[in-house]
Amino acid sequence: MKKQLGRLILILISSFMIIPFLYMFMTSLRVTYTAYNFKFALDDLTLKNYREIFYNTSFIIYFLNSLFISLSGVVLNVVFSSMAGYAFAKLEFKGREKIFFFMLLTLIIPSQVTLLPLYVIMRHLGWLNTYMALILPLPTAVGVFIMRQSILKIPRDLMDSARIDGCSEFRIFMEIVLPLIRPAIIALSIFTFVGAWNEFLWPLIATTSNSMRTLTVGMASMNAQYTVNYGLVMAGATMTFLPSFIFYILLQRQFEEGVALSGLKG
């Protein structure tokens, strides 16, 4: 009885969470001039808003920028976080625990606090309005923590055996460690992709040219430009939501396994 009641509550909560997405999708299929024109009738559905978006060159630029930045951020974060996680988990060096502790302390600092010094650094390097400014800040200590927690579960005897056979540390890392922490890599990839795709404040600050804007920033300007047709705005919001949602759905099983192995269960 308790289990059925719990399932019923979860279904109700899920239903309420779906309503905003259903509203967004249904509105995107209508040419409407009011935000309150929500109905399930299928007689006035049209793809005109989506055609107008895809014919908009600026939208394509925003989309490709966000896609490139997000995928590049995933690669950068996975590479550096896995290497750092391996060093903190399995290599012996002076001050290892202290360095890792201070790295975790950076997670306490709100990201908004670092925006000004980060902007000053990027300005002095001449990287404003470049992909460097949008991609390099993406890796964080969270990725290192996830990788370290996963690598700690790998038996040390397995790597000692590889060393006896003459394997270098890099070969052990590439051929033994990485295949064993694949679920954690998938989990980190999803975290990074969704975070980079939905990031708004830093791209807004770091970019001023239209050719370097991301989809979230471009959608904000588009929203101001097309305030009359709410269907067009919702079509853009739908296209902004879909890539990260599809990315998660494709890797959902590995993501859940990776979160469990990394000790991040809530």
C-alpha positions as CSV (number, residue, x, y, z in Angstrom):
1,M,0.0,0.0,0.0
2,K,2.8,2.4,0.9
3,K,4.7,1.6,-2.3
4,Q,1.6,2.2,-4.4
5,L,1.0,5.5,-2.6
6,G,4.6,6.5,-3.2
7,R,4.3,5.7,-6.9
8,L,1.0,7.7,-7.2
9,I,2.7,10.7,-5.6
10,L,5.7,10.4,-8.0
11,I,3.3,10.2,-11.0
12,L,1.5,13.3,-9.8
13,I,4.7,15.3,-9.3
14,S,6.0,14.1,-12.7
15,S,2.7,15.2,-14.4
16,F,3.0,18.7,-12.9
17,M,6.6,18.9,-14.1
18,I,5.6,18.0,-17.7
19,I,2.9,20.7,-17.9
20,P,5.4,23.6,-18.7
21,F,7.1,21.5,-21.4
22,L,3.8,20.6,-22.9
23,Y,2.7,24.2,-22.9
24,M,6.0,25.2,-24.5
25,F,5.7,22.6,-27.3
26,M,2.0,23.2,-28.1
27,T,2.4,26.9,-28.1
28,S,5.4,26.6,-30.5
29,L,3.1,25.0,-33.0
30,R,0.8,28.0,-33.2
31,V,1.1,31.5,-34.4
32,T,-0.3,33.2,-31.3
33,Y,-0.2,36.8,-30.1
34,T,-1.0,36.0,-26.5
35,A,0.8,33.8,-23.9
36,Y,-2.6,32.5,-22.6
37,N,-3.7,30.8,-25.9
38,F,-3.2,27.3,-24.6
39,K,-5.5,24.5,-25.9
40,F,-5.2,20.9,-27.1
41,A,-7.1,21.5,-30.3
42,L,-5.2,20.3,-33.4
43,D,-6.9,22.3,-36.0
44,D,-4.5,25.3,-36.0
45,L,-1.2,23.6,-35.6
46,T,1.6,24.7,-37.9
47,L,5.3,24.4,-38.4
48,K,5.6,28.0,-39.6
49,N,7.5,29.1,-36.4
50,Y,10.1,26.4,-36.9
51,R,10.6,27.2,-40.5
52,E,11.1,30.9,-39.6
53,I,13.7,29.9,-37.0
54,F,15.7,27.7,-39.3
55,Y,15.6,30.3,-42.1
56,N,17.1,32.8,-39.5
57,T,20.9,32.8,-40.1
58,S,21.5,34.2,-36.6
59,F,19.7,31.3,-35.0
60,I,21.8,28.7,-36.9
61,I,25.0,30.6,-35.8
62,Y,23.8,30.6,-32.1
63,F,23.0,26.9,-32.3
64,L,26.3,25.9,-33.8
65,N,28.2,28.0,-31.3
66,S,26.5,26.3,-28.4
67,L,27.0,22.9,-29.9
68,F,30.7,23.4,-30.5
69,I,31.3,25.0,-27.1
70,S,29.4,22.3,-25.2
71,L,31.1,19.4,-27.0
72,S,34.5,21.0,-26.6
73,G,33.8,21.6,-23.0
74,V,32.9,17.9,-22.5
75,V,36.2,16.8,-24.1
76,L,38.3,19.2,-22.1
77,N,36.6,18.5,-18.8
78,V,36.7,14.7,-19.3
79,V,40.4,14.7,-20.3
80,F,41.7,17.0,-17.6
81,S,39.4,15.7,-14.8
82,S,40.2,12.1,-15.5
83,M,43.9,12.8,-15.5
84,A,43.7,14.8,-12.3
85,G,41.4,12.3,-10.7
86,Y,43.9,9.5,-11.4
87,A,46.7,11.5,-9.9
88,F,44.8,12.2,-6.7
89,A,43.5,8.7,-6.4
90,K,46.4,6.5,-7.3
91,L,49.7,8.5,-7.4
92,E,51.7,9.3,-4.4
93,F,53.1,12.8,-4.2
94,K,53.7,15.4,-1.4
95,G,50.6,17.4,-0.4
96,R,48.2,15.3,-2.4
97,E,45.4,15.4,0.1
98,K,45.8,19.1,0.9
99,I,45.8,20.1,-2.7
100,F,42.6,18.0,-3.3
101,F,41.0,19.6,-0.2
102,F,41.7,23.1,-1.3
103,M,40.4,22.2,-4.8
104,L,37.1,21.1,-3.3
105,L,36.9,24.3,-1.3
106,T,36.6,26.2,-4.6
107,L,33.1,24.6,-4.9
108,I,32.0,26.7,-2.0
109,I,32.6,30.0,-3.9
110,P,29.5,31.0,-5.9
111,S,30.3,31.2,-9.7
112,Q,28.9,34.8,-9.8
113,V,31.8,35.9,-7.5
114,T,34.4,34.8,-10.0
115,L,32.9,36.5,-13.0
116,L,34.7,39.8,-12.5
117,P,38.2,38.4,-12.0
118,L,37.6,35.9,-14.9
119,Y,36.5,38.7,-17.1
120,V,39.6,40.7,-16.2
121,I,41.9,37.7,-17.0
122,M,40.2,37.1,-20.3
123,R,40.4,40.8,-21.3
124,H,44.2,40.9,-20.5
125,L,44.7,37.7,-22.5
126,G,42.7,39.1,-25.4
127,W,40.3,36.2,-25.4
128,L,37.0,38.1,-25.1
129,N,34.7,37.2,-28.0
130,T,36.6,34.0,-28.7
131,Y,35.8,30.3,-28.1
132,M,38.8,30.2,-25.6
133,A,36.9,32.4,-23.2
134,L,33.7,30.3,-23.4
135,I,35.3,26.8,-23.3
136,L,38.3,27.1,-20.9
137,P,36.3,28.0,-17.8
138,L,34.0,24.9,-18.1
139,P,36.1,22.3,-16.2
140,T,35.6,22.5,-12.5
141,A,36.6,20.6,-9.3
142,V,33.3,18.7,-9.6
143,G,34.7,16.7,-12.5
144,V,37.9,15.9,-10.6
145,F,35.9,14.8,-7.6
146,I,33.7,12.5,-9.7
147,M,36.7,10.9,-11.5
148,R,38.7,10.5,-8.3
149,Q,35.8,8.8,-6.5
150,S,35.4,6.4,-9.4
151,I,39.1,5.6,-9.8
152,L,39.4,4.9,-6.0
153,K,37.3,1.8,-6.5
154,I,39.8,0.3,-9.0
155,P,41.9,-2.3,-7.1
156,R,45.5,-1.2,-6.7
157,D,46.7,-4.8,-7.3
158,L,45.4,-4.6,-10.9
159,M,47.6,-1.6,-11.7
160,D,50.6,-3.1,-9.8
161,S,50.3,-6.1,-12.0
162,A,50.4,-3.9,-15.1
163,R,53.5,-2.1,-13.8
164,I,55.3,-5.5,-13.2
165,D,54.5,-6.3,-16.8
166,G,56.2,-3.1,-17.9
167,C,53.3,-0.8,-18.5
168,S,53.9,2.9,-18.1
169,E,51.6,5.1,-16.0
170,F,50.1,6.6,-19.2
171,R,49.4,3.2,-20.6
172,I,47.8,2.0,-17.4
173,F,45.6,5.1,-17.4
174,M,44.6,4.7,-21.0
175,E,44.1,0.9,-21.2
176,I,43.0,0.0,-17.7
177,V,41.6,3.0,-15.8
178,L,39.6,4.7,-18.5
179,P,37.6,1.6,-19.6
180,L,36.7,0.8,-16.0
181,I,35.4,4.3,-15.3
182,R,33.3,4.7,-18.4
183,P,30.0,5.2,-16.5
184,A,31.6,8.0,-14.5
185,I,32.9,9.6,-17.8
186,I,29.4,9.4,-19.2
187,A,27.9,11.1,-16.1
188,L,30.5,13.9,-16.2
189,S,29.9,14.3,-19.9
190,I,26.2,14.8,-19.3
191,F,26.8,17.3,-16.4
192,T,29.2,19.3,-18.5
193,F,27.1,19.3,-21.7
194,V,23.9,20.4,-20.0
195,G,25.7,23.0,-17.9
196,A,27.6,24.5,-20.9
197,W,24.5,24.4,-23.1
198,N,22.3,26.2,-20.5
199,E,24.9,28.7,-19.4
200,F,23.7,32.3,-19.9
201,L,25.5,34.8,-17.7
202,W,29.1,34.2,-18.6
203,P,28.5,34.0,-22.4
204,L,26.5,37.2,-22.0
205,I,29.4,39.0,-20.4
206,A,32.2,37.4,-22.4
207,T,30.7,38.0,-25.9
208,T,29.5,41.2,-27.6
209,S,29.6,40.2,-31.3
210,N,26.6,38.4,-32.8
211,S,28.8,35.7,-34.4
212,M,30.0,34.5,-31.0
213,R,26.8,34.4,-29.1
214,T,25.4,31.2,-27.8
215,L,21.9,29.9,-28.1
216,T,20.7,31.1,-24.7
217,V,22.0,34.6,-25.2
218,G,20.7,34.7,-28.7
219,M,17.3,33.5,-27.5
220,A,17.2,36.4,-25.0
221,S,17.7,38.9,-27.8
222,M,15.3,37.0,-30.0
223,N,12.7,37.1,-27.2
224,A,13.0,40.9,-27.1
225,Q,12.8,41.1,-30.9
226,Y,9.8,38.9,-31.3
227,T,7.6,39.7,-28.3
228,V,4.4,39.6,-30.4
229,N,4.5,36.0,-31.7
230,Y,4.8,33.9,-28.6
231,G,4.7,30.8,-30.8
232,L,8.0,31.8,-32.4
233,V,9.6,32.4,-29.0
234,M,8.4,29.0,-27.7
235,A,9.7,27.3,-30.9
236,G,13.1,28.8,-30.1
237,A,12.9,27.6,-26.5
238,T,12.0,24.1,-27.7
239,M,15.0,24.0,-29.9
240,T,17.1,25.2,-27.0
241,F,15.8,22.4,-24.8
242,L,15.9,19.5,-27.1
243,P,19.7,18.9,-27.6
244,S,20.5,18.6,-23.9
245,F,17.4,16.4,-23.4
246,I,18.3,14.1,-26.2
247,F,21.9,13.9,-25.0
248,Y,20.7,12.8,-21.6
249,I,18.2,10.3,-23.0
250,L,20.8,8.6,-25.1
251,L,23.2,8.2,-22.2
252,Q,20.6,7.8,-19.4
253,R,21.5,4.3,-18.3
254,Q,25.3,5.0,-18.2
255,F,24.6,8.2,-16.4
256,E,22.7,6.5,-13.5
257,E,25.4,3.9,-13.2
258,G,28.1,6.6,-13.2
259,V,26.4,8.6,-10.5
260,A,26.1,5.6,-8.3
261,L,29.7,4.6,-8.7
262,S,30.9,8.1,-8.0
263,G,29.2,8.3,-4.7
264,L,26.8,11.1,-5.7
265,K,23.6,9.4,-4.8
266,G,21.1,11.7,-3.1
